[in-house]
Amino acid sequence: MRGVVAHFVGTMAKRVGPDEDEAAHLVTREAVADVIMPATAER
């Protein structure tokens, strides 16, 4: 889970600039769920 969130924050930081705190606020629960749910369904 931490890896998924870290990936989202890193990706958003690249898009909005180097401020990871600001990028973390752009990562929503829904966005994380949209990635996790299909990945767990594949197992």
Phi and psi restraints in degrees (value plus and minus 20) as a CYANA .aco file:
   2 ARG   PHI     -81.5   -41.5
   2 ARG   PSI     -56.4   -16.4
   3 GLY   PHI     -84.1   -44.1
   3 GLY   PSI     -58.9   -18.9
   4 VAL   PHI     -84.8   -44.8
   4 VAL   PSI     -67.8   -27.8
   5 VAL   PHI     -84.4   -44.4
   5 VAL   PSI     -62.2   -22.2
   6 ALA   PHI     -80.7   -40.7
   6 ALA   PSI     -59.5   -19.5
   7 HIS   PHI     -83.0   -43.0
   7 HIS   PSI     -66.6   -26.6
   8 PHE   PHI     -80.8   -40.8
   8 PHE   PSI     -66.0   -26.0
   9 VAL   PHI     -83.8   -43.8
   9 VAL   PSI     -63.3   -23.3
  10 GLY   PHI     -82.0   -42.0
  10 GLY   PSI     -62.0   -22.0
  11 THR   PHI     -85.0   -45.0
  11 THR   PSI     -64.5   -24.5
  12 MET   PHI     -86.7   -46.7
  12 MET   PSI     -56.3   -16.3
  13 ALA   PHI     -82.5   -42.5
  13 ALA   PSI     -56.9   -16.9
  14 LYS   PHI     -85.6   -45.6
  14 LYS   PSI     -52.2   -12.2
  15 ARG   PHI    -100.6   -60.6
  15 ARG   PSI     -57.1   -17.1
  16 VAL   PHI    -125.5   -85.5
  16 VAL   PSI     -23.6    16.4
  17 GLY   PHI      98.2   138.2
  17 GLY   PSI     159.2   199.2
  18 PRO   PHI     -97.5   -57.5
  18 PRO   PSI     -18.5    21.5
  19 ASP   PHI    -100.3   -60.3
  19 ASP   PSI      76.7   116.7
  20 GLU   PHI     -87.7   -47.7
  20 GLU   PSI     -48.9    -8.9
  21 ASP   PHI     -83.6   -43.6
  21 ASP   PSI     -63.5   -23.5
  22 GLU   PHI     -86.6   -46.6
  22 GLU   PSI     -61.3   -21.3
  23 ALA   PHI     -82.3   -42.3
  23 ALA   PSI     -58.6   -18.6
  24 ALA   PHI     -81.4   -41.4
  24 ALA   PSI     -52.8   -12.8
  25 HIS   PHI     -92.4   -52.4
  25 HIS   PSI     -38.8     1.2
  26 LEU   PHI    -105.6   -65.6
  26 LEU   PSI     -33.9     6.1
  27 VAL   PHI    -105.2   -65.2
  27 VAL   PSI      97.1   137.1
  28 THR   PHI    -118.4   -78.4
  28 THR   PSI     139.2   179.2
  29 ARG   PHI     -79.9   -39.9
  29 ARG   PSI     -56.7   -16.7
  30 GLU   PHI     -84.9   -44.9
  30 GLU   PSI     -60.8   -20.8
  31 ALA   PHI     -84.0   -44.0
  31 ALA   PSI     -61.8   -21.8
  32 VAL   PHI     -85.7   -45.7
  32 VAL   PSI     -63.7   -23.7
  33 ALA   PHI     -82.0   -42.0
  33 ALA   PSI     -57.3   -17.3
  34 ASP   PHI     -81.4   -41.4
  34 ASP   PSI     -46.3    -6.3
  35 VAL   PHI    -109.9   -69.9
  35 VAL   PSI     -61.2   -21.2
  36 ILE   PHI     -90.2   -50.2
  36 ILE   PSI     -63.4   -23.4
  37 MET   PHI     -79.3   -39.3
  37 MET   PSI     -69.8   -29.8
  38 PRO   PHI     -83.1   -43.1
  38 PRO   PSI     -55.2   -15.2
  39 ALA   PHI     -86.1   -46.1
  39 ALA   PSI     -57.7   -17.7
  40 THR   PHI     -95.6   -55.6
  40 THR   PSI     -47.7    -7.7
  41 ALA   PHI     -89.9   -49.9
  41 ALA   PSI     -44.1    -4.1
  42 GLU   PHI     -93.2   -53.2
  42 GLU   PSI     -39.7     0.3
